[in-house]
Every structure is written in structure tokens, then in C-alpha cells.
Amino acid sequence: MRVLLVEDDQSLAQGIRSALRDEGYTLDWLADGLSAAAALRAEHFDLVLLDLGLPRCDGLSLLRDLRAQPDGDVPVLILTARDATRDRILGLDAGADDYLVKPIEVDELKARIRALLRRSQGRAQPLIEHAGVSLDPARHAVSYQGTPVTLTAMEFQLLHQLLARPGHVLTRERLADGLYGWQENGPGNTLEVLIHNLRRKLDSRLIRTVRGVGYLIEGTP
């Protein structure tokens, strides 16, 4: 899952980046509102972590601009030191899905992110269960037909992307962005290798190739 962090405090941003990477998220970081607005118009993110006191464009203005876009429904979690009730109301009324006051407890941040991603994917349960596969985002555990399966961090991340949208074709570019974001570039055949490994470890029929486009997991369980 690809997360955009918009935060001008470098030390805090580095701490959040490290914590979320340990959880298997791909995190891209920007330090000002105008750069974030351009990124949100140009690229896909699964979730945005948004500070309010940003240079060049404040967080509330950025949020309102995002919600005014036709496809601006990405979940947004505000991270801010502004703890007054009126500030919370302004943030939520501007379109935020959740509001967390600094200093941040990392475990709570992770739990809120999982909850927002579940909601955006139309799920109420923490587990993703489909076609005999069970994936637990909180425990980073996967089983197939009741038997635990050991996956690498990248394999888990790719499977999570595909299972979150069964029946939808995900392009190679979107899957690669979800794995690497801006900071890293994998070898040209990394995605194919990961798909091969998932088919081998789970079921060769689980992931279907859509030639010239990408991959999907069929929508029927």
C-alpha cells in the first residue's frame, strides 16, 4: 500500500517513514503543500498523512482542493499539533477521514491507518479472506486453505494490493508504484518474479495475467 506523507518536520517524517516501512507500506514524503497537491493530481496513493501547518500551501487548503477533484476520495488522516476542538472540527469538515494529535503514538497511527484502509476498501473485518487465502495486515500473516504461508515483505505487499481489489485489473505501473514509490527502483523483472513466487506458494490459478495491462485476482471467491 502506497502512503503519501505531507510533513515539514524532517525528523518526524523520517521516524514515520521508518515505522511504516517496517509494516510493509511504501511511503513517499513531501514537505510542502504545493508539491503535495501536484503529486496528488498526478499519481495514485492509497492513503495520505497530512500535517496542517505546511509551507507554500496549508493543509486545510490542500485538503479542500483534493476533495474538489473528481477522483479526490483517497483517505486522509490529519497529523497535527493543533488540538483544539475547533481545529478538529475544521479538519473533519474539510474532508479528513480521521484526526490524530501530535505527539503521535506509532502503534495508534498504524492501527488508524489499517482502519482507514479497511474502510476505503469496503471491508469491516481486519482480515482479508478470498479464494482460500487469508491475509492479516496487522500481524503480517498469510495462510492458504488454513495452512500458514511464509512470504517475503515484498510478496506480502504485492499480495495485499491485489487482494484488496479482487476483480479489478491493477496495471503494472500501479503495482510497481505501490511497491517502490519514488525512493526506490527495483530490477525490471522484479514484479514478474514476485507474481511467480506468489503463484508457486499459494495457487498457480490465483493471479491472472492481463496481457499488456497488468494482473488481477478474480472477484469470485
C-alpha positions as CSV (number, residue, x, y, z in Angstrom):
1,M,0.0,0.0,0.0
2,R,1.3,3.4,-1.0
3,V,1.1,6.3,1.5
4,L,1.9,9.9,0.9
5,L,3.2,11.8,4.0
6,V,3.0,15.6,3.8
7,E,5.0,16.9,6.8
8,D,7.6,19.7,7.1
9,D,9.3,18.3,10.2
10,Q,12.1,16.2,8.8
11,S,12.9,14.3,12.0
12,L,9.2,13.3,12.5
13,A,8.9,12.4,8.8
14,Q,11.9,10.2,9.0
15,G,10.5,8.5,12.1
16,I,7.1,7.8,10.5
17,R,8.8,6.6,7.3
18,S,10.9,4.1,9.2
19,A,7.9,2.9,11.3
20,L,5.6,2.4,8.3
21,R,8.3,0.8,6.1
22,D,8.7,-1.8,8.9
23,E,5.0,-2.5,8.4
24,G,5.4,-3.1,4.7
25,Y,4.0,0.3,3.5
26,T,5.6,2.2,0.7
27,L,5.9,5.8,1.9
28,D,6.6,8.9,-0.2
29,W,7.3,12.1,1.7
30,L,6.8,15.8,0.7
31,A,7.4,18.8,2.9
32,D,5.1,21.4,1.4
33,G,1.5,21.8,0.3
34,L,2.1,22.8,-3.3
35,S,4.3,19.8,-4.1
36,A,1.8,17.5,-2.4
37,A,-1.1,19.0,-4.5
38,A,0.8,18.3,-7.7
39,A,1.6,14.8,-6.6
40,L,-2.0,14.0,-5.7
41,R,-3.2,15.2,-9.1
42,A,-0.6,13.1,-11.0
43,E,-0.3,9.9,-9.0
44,H,-2.3,7.3,-7.1
45,F,-1.9,6.9,-3.3
46,D,-3.9,4.6,-1.0
47,L,-3.8,7.0,1.9
48,V,-2.5,10.5,2.8
49,L,-1.0,11.5,6.2
50,L,-1.4,15.3,6.3
51,D,0.1,18.0,8.5
52,L,-1.8,21.3,8.7
53,G,1.0,23.8,9.2
54,L,2.7,23.4,5.9
55,P,4.8,25.9,3.9
56,R,3.5,27.2,0.4
57,C,0.0,25.8,1.0
58,D,-1.6,25.0,4.3
59,G,-3.0,21.5,5.0
60,L,-6.7,22.6,5.1
61,S,-6.4,24.3,1.7
62,L,-4.7,21.3,0.2
63,L,-7.4,19.0,1.6
64,R,-10.2,21.1,0.3
65,D,-8.5,21.2,-3.1
66,L,-8.2,17.4,-3.1
67,R,-11.8,16.8,-2.2
68,A,-12.9,19.1,-5.0
69,Q,-11.3,16.8,-7.6
70,P,-13.5,14.2,-9.3
71,D,-11.2,11.4,-8.0
72,G,-10.1,13.0,-4.8
73,D,-11.6,10.4,-2.5
74,V,-8.3,9.0,-1.1
75,P,-8.4,8.5,2.7
76,V,-6.8,11.4,4.6
77,L,-5.5,11.2,8.2
78,I,-4.5,14.6,9.6
79,L,-1.5,14.6,11.9
80,T,-1.1,17.9,13.7
81,A,-0.2,19.7,16.9
82,R,-3.5,21.7,16.8
83,D,-5.5,20.0,19.5
84,A,-8.4,22.5,20.0
85,T,-11.9,21.2,19.3
86,R,-12.5,23.8,16.7
87,D,-9.4,22.7,14.8
88,R,-10.6,19.1,14.8
89,I,-14.0,20.2,13.5
90,L,-12.4,22.3,10.7
91,G,-10.2,19.4,9.7
92,L,-13.0,16.9,9.6
93,D,-15.4,19.3,7.9
94,A,-12.8,20.0,5.2
95,G,-12.9,16.3,4.3
96,A,-10.4,14.5,6.6
97,D,-11.3,10.9,7.5
98,D,-9.5,10.9,10.8
99,Y,-7.5,13.3,13.0
100,L,-4.5,12.5,15.2
101,V,-2.8,15.0,17.5
102,K,1.0,15.1,17.9
103,P,3.0,13.7,19.6
104,I,2.0,10.6,17.9
105,E,2.0,7.1,19.3
106,V,3.3,4.9,16.5
107,D,1.1,1.9,17.3
108,E,-2.0,4.0,17.3
109,L,-1.0,5.6,14.0
110,K,-0.6,2.1,12.5
111,A,-4.0,1.0,13.8
112,R,-5.7,4.1,12.4
113,I,-4.1,3.5,9.0
114,R,-5.3,-0.1,8.9
115,A,-8.8,1.0,9.9
116,L,-8.9,3.7,7.2
117,L,-7.6,1.3,4.5
118,R,-10.3,-1.3,5.5
119,R,-13.0,1.4,5.2
120,S,-11.8,2.6,1.8
121,Q,-11.8,-1.0,0.5
122,G,-15.3,-1.6,1.8
123,R,-14.3,-4.0,4.5
124,A,-15.4,-4.2,8.1
125,Q,-13.2,-7.1,9.2
126,P,-9.5,-6.8,9.8
127,L,-8.7,-10.0,7.8
128,I,-8.8,-10.1,4.0
129,E,-10.2,-13.5,3.0
130,H,-10.6,-14.5,-0.6
131,A,-10.3,-17.7,-2.7
132,G,-8.8,-19.7,0.2
133,V,-6.3,-17.0,1.1
134,S,-6.4,-15.2,4.4
135,L,-4.2,-12.1,4.9
136,D,-3.9,-10.3,8.2
137,P,-2.4,-6.8,7.8
138,A,-1.8,-6.3,11.5
139,R,0.2,-9.5,12.0
140,H,1.7,-9.7,8.5
141,A,0.5,-13.2,8.3
142,V,-0.9,-15.2,5.4
143,S,-2.4,-18.6,5.1
144,Y,-3.8,-20.6,2.3
145,Q,-6.6,-23.1,2.9
146,G,-5.8,-22.9,6.6
147,T,-2.0,-23.6,6.2
148,P,0.4,-20.7,7.1
149,V,2.5,-19.5,4.2
150,T,5.8,-17.6,4.6
151,L,6.1,-14.6,2.3
152,T,8.8,-12.0,1.9
153,A,7.9,-8.4,2.7
154,M,7.6,-7.6,-1.0
155,E,5.5,-10.6,-1.7
156,F,3.2,-9.7,1.2
157,Q,2.9,-6.2,-0.1
158,L,2.0,-7.2,-3.6
159,L,-0.5,-9.8,-2.5
160,H,-2.1,-7.2,-0.2
161,Q,-2.6,-4.8,-3.2
162,L,-4.2,-7.5,-5.3
163,L,-6.4,-9.0,-2.6
164,A,-7.7,-5.5,-1.6
165,R,-9.3,-5.2,-5.1
166,P,-10.5,-8.6,-6.3
167,G,-12.0,-8.5,-9.8
168,H,-10.0,-5.3,-10.7
169,V,-7.1,-5.3,-13.1
170,L,-4.2,-3.4,-11.5
171,T,-1.7,-2.1,-14.0
172,R,2.0,-3.0,-13.8
173,E,2.7,0.7,-13.2
174,R,0.3,1.0,-10.3
175,L,1.6,-2.2,-8.7
176,A,5.2,-1.1,-9.1
177,D,4.4,2.3,-7.6
178,G,2.8,0.6,-4.7
179,L,6.0,-1.5,-4.1
180,Y,8.6,1.2,-4.7
181,G,7.1,4.7,-4.8
182,W,9.7,7.4,-5.7
183,Q,12.6,6.4,-3.5
184,E,13.4,3.0,-4.9
185,N,13.6,1.3,-8.3
186,G,13.6,-2.5,-8.5
187,P,15.1,-4.6,-11.3
188,G,13.0,-4.6,-14.4
189,N,11.7,-8.2,-13.8
190,T,11.0,-7.9,-10.1
191,L,7.2,-7.7,-10.5
192,E,7.2,-10.9,-12.6
193,V,9.4,-12.7,-10.1
194,L,7.1,-11.7,-7.2
195,I,4.0,-12.8,-9.2
196,H,5.7,-16.2,-10.0
197,N,6.6,-16.7,-6.3
198,L,3.1,-16.0,-5.1
199,R,1.6,-18.4,-7.6
200,R,4.1,-21.0,-6.5
201,K,3.5,-20.5,-2.8
202,L,-0.3,-20.2,-3.0
203,D,-2.1,-21.4,-6.1
204,S,-1.0,-21.1,-9.7
205,R,-4.5,-20.0,-10.7
206,L,-4.9,-17.3,-8.1
207,I,-3.4,-14.4,-10.0
208,R,-4.4,-13.9,-13.7
209,T,-2.2,-12.0,-16.2
210,V,-4.0,-9.5,-18.4
211,R,-1.6,-9.3,-21.3
212,G,-0.2,-5.8,-21.9
213,V,-2.0,-4.4,-18.9
214,G,-1.3,-6.0,-15.5
215,Y,-2.7,-8.6,-13.1
216,L,-5.8,-9.3,-11.2
217,I,-7.3,-11.7,-8.7
218,E,-10.7,-12.9,-9.9
219,G,-13.6,-11.4,-8.0
220,T,-15.5,-14.6,-7.3
221,P,-14.2,-16.3,-4.1
